Amino acid sequence: MRRLFYLSAVLPLLAVLPLLSGGCTAEAKSAETPSPFAACTALTSSTASNALPDLELPCFTGKEKVALRSLRGPAVINLWASWCEPCRRELPVMQQLAHTAGDKLTVLGVDTGDGREAGASFAADKGVTMPSLFDEDKKLVNAVGGINLPVTIFLDASGKVFVNKLPLDAAKLTALVKEHTGVAVPL
């Protein structure tokens, strides 16, 4: 009986000990990786003239939603995920395209069927900063008939869409950008 009394008196003190030794601070820190992506501002126009699916997806930064049908071309939209091995090779090439194209072409990523933390961590490790949307429920890849990732959507200035459902290297991406958007961007 005495032993039971001793344990019931000591156990609550053991639970409080980490708090007293600095395990808790007044300022809570988030363990999440901050978003490495640029904001999604200036991606859209007021005209809804393209053939993209009628979906709104949140910008990865969480500040606004982007209506896909209001994206203006020429544009390249790359659907990827941190767990997708071909995406891990392709996404840095997409970032290179975004960097090289400048104002000639909009390059947008869509983290698809992924966790926000995993996507942000992977992109930060690879130096990916292009604007990106977050599509945890795979709405866009399902809407374009994709089965596997990566999927890349090309949008020309008139709103015409071409969907590529295979991984791309720099040479193939350069050729498809020229063919389906009319923009020449050497990588």
N, C-alpha and C positions, 0 to 999 in steps of 0.2 A: 504494500500500500504506500509506503514511504517513497519507494522508487517511482511509482506512478505520479505521486505529487511532485517529485523533483522534475520529471520529464515535462509535466504540464506547465511548470513554472519556467523551465529553461527554453523550451521550443519557441515560444513567442519572441524571446530575446534573440535567438539565433536568426529568426526571420528579419529582425530589424537591423542586425549588425551590418549588412552590406550598405544600408542607407546611411548609417552613421559613419562609415569609413570612406565616404566620397563616391559611392556607387550611384548616387542620384545628385543631379545638379539642378539649379533653378532654370537653366537654359537647356531645353531639350534639343538634341541634335538629330537630324534625320540621317538614317543609314542609307538612304536611297542615293543612287548616282544622279547628279544633276543632268538635265537634258543637254546634250552636246549640240543639238540641232538649232538652226536659225529659225526665226519666227516665220509664220506662214503668211505674213502680210504681203500685199501686192501680187498675189498669185492669181487672183480672179478678176473677171470683168463682169459687167452687168448683163452681157449678152449670153444667153444659154443656147448656143448654136452648135454644140458638138454632140457626138454620139456616146459620150461616157455615161455610165450608169447613173441613175438619179439617186445618189447617195450623198449624205453629209458625214464627213469623218472629222474627228477632233485633231487639231494640230498637236503634235507630240508635246509641244511646250505647254499645252493645256489652256491656252488663252482664248482660242477661237475655233469655230468649226469651219470647214471648207466644203462648199457644195461642189462636187466634182464636175457637174455640168457647167459650172461657171468658170472653170479653169480656161485660161486662154493659151492658145498654141502660138508658136510651136513649143511643144513640151514633151518631156520624157518622164514617165511615172514608173518607178521601180518598186515592185512588191517583194519584200524580203522578210526574213526572220533570223534572229541570232542563232537558232538551233539548226538552220538550213545550211548544210555544208557548201553547196554551190553558191549560195548567197554570200557566204563568208569570203569567197574569192571575188565575186562580182561587185559587191557594194563599194569597195575602194575604187573600182574602175568607174562606177557611177559618180562617186565624189570627184574623181579626176575630171569627168565630163562636166560636172557642175562648175568646177573651178575654171576650166579652160573655156567653156562656152560663154561665161559672163552673162551679158544682157541679151545675147542672140537666141538663147534657148532657156526655158524653165526646166530645171531638173528637180524632181520631187520624189522622195522616198515614202513608202508606206510600210511601216512595221506591222506585219500580218500574223495573227495567231500566236502572238508572242507575249511575254510579260513585259511591262514597262521597264522594270529594273534591268532585265536581261538585255532588252533592246538598247537602252541608254548606255549600259556598260560596254556592250560590244561595239557600238558606234564610237564611243569615246576612245576605246582601245585602238580602233582603226582610223581615227582622225576624221570621221564623217560629221560634217557640219551642215550639209544642205538641208533645206526645210523638209520636214517629214511629218506624215500623218500617222495616227495610231489606229489600227483596225484589229483589235483583239478578237473580234467575232468572225473574221475572214469574210466580211460582207462583199468587199470589192473583188477578191480573187474568185469567189463563188459567182458573182455577177458576170464576170468575163469568161467563165468556163474553165478556169484554171484548176488543175488537179494538184500539181506540185509547184513549189517555189524554186527559183525566182520566176516571176512573170514581169515583163516590161511592156508598158503601153506607150505607143508613140501617137502624138496628137499634132496634126499640122495646123497651119494658121486658119484654114477654112473649117476646122472642126472634125475632119476625117480622122478616124481611129484605126490603128493597126495594133494587134496584140501578139507579142512574141512570148511563147511559153517554154523557151529553152534558155539555159544559161548563156551569157554573152561574155566574150573576151573583148579587149580594146579594139581589135581590128573589126570584128563583127559588129560591135556597137557603133563604131564610126560609120560603117557602111549603112546600117539600118537607120541611123539618125539622118544621114544624107537622103536616103531613099524615101523615108516616110515623113520627114519634117521639112526637107528642102534646105537644111542648114548643114554646112560643112564645118565640122569641128575635128581637127586631127588630134588624136590622143597618143 
